[in-house]
């Protein structure tokens, strides 16, 4: 199975549930939700994890209440996610 290594937030992906990539290994569902909640109402946030050891795969998915909120979050966060802004 090939693992994705360097993936950023796609600018024109489905606004309902875009793939959010290049996440810090220590990020979890709660910190991902906190990160996006600054830009609107987050309905769901999920960091994808390895089945065997539970380690983050470095990407996840976020669902926001409107596509406008998602577009704003994407515009503000694309390429800027770092662990210094998170409560881990």
C-alpha positions in Angstrom: 0.0 0.0 0.0 1.5 3.3 -1.0 1.3 6.1 1.6 0.8 9.7 0.7 3.5 11.9 2.1 3.0 15.5 1.0 -0.6 16.5 0.5 -2.0 20.0 1.0 -5.6 21.2 1.2 -6.9 20.9 -2.3 -8.3 24.3 -3.5 -11.1 22.8 -5.7 -12.2 19.6 -4.1 -15.7 18.7 -2.9 -16.6 21.4 -0.3 -18.7 18.9 1.7 -15.8 16.7 2.9 -12.4 17.5 1.5 -9.3 15.5 2.3 -7.0 17.5 4.6 -3.4 16.5 4.2 0.0 17.0 5.6 -1.2 16.9 9.1 1.2 16.6 12.1 1.4 13.0 13.4 0.2 14.0 16.8 -3.0 15.7 15.6 -6.2 14.0 16.6 -9.9 14.4 15.8 -10.4 17.1 18.5 -7.4 19.2 17.5 -8.4 19.0 13.8 -11.9 20.2 14.8 -10.5 23.0 16.9 -8.3 24.1 14.0 -11.3 24.4 11.5 -13.8 25.7 14.1 -12.1 29.2 13.9 -13.7 29.5 10.4 -17.2 28.2 11.0 -19.3 25.4 12.4 -17.6 22.0 12.2 -20.0 19.1 11.9 -17.3 16.4 11.9 -13.6 16.0 11.9 -11.7 12.7 11.5 -8.0 12.0 11.4 -7.3 8.7 9.5 -5.3 6.2 11.5 -3.4 3.0 10.8 -5.5 -0.1 11.7 -2.6 -2.0 13.2 -0.9 0.6 15.5 -3.4 3.5 15.6 -0.8 6.0 14.3 -2.1 8.9 12.2 -1.6 8.5 8.5 -1.1 12.3 8.2 -4.5 13.2 6.6 -8.1 13.4 7.6 -11.5 14.8 6.6 -13.6 17.7 7.8 -17.3 18.5 7.3 -18.5 22.1 7.9 -22.0 23.4 7.9 -21.7 25.4 4.7 -19.5 25.3 1.6 -18.7 29.0 2.1 -17.2 28.2 5.6 -15.2 25.4 4.1 -13.9 27.6 1.3 -12.9 30.2 3.8 -11.1 27.6 6.0 -9.3 26.2 3.0 -8.2 29.7 1.9 -6.9 30.6 5.4 -5.2 27.3 6.3 -3.8 26.0 3.0 -0.1 25.3 3.6 -0.1 26.8 7.1 -0.9 24.0 9.5 1.7 23.6 12.2 1.9 22.0 15.6 2.7 25.4 17.2 -0.9 26.5 16.9 -2.4 23.3 18.4 -3.2 22.1 21.8 -1.9 18.5 21.7 
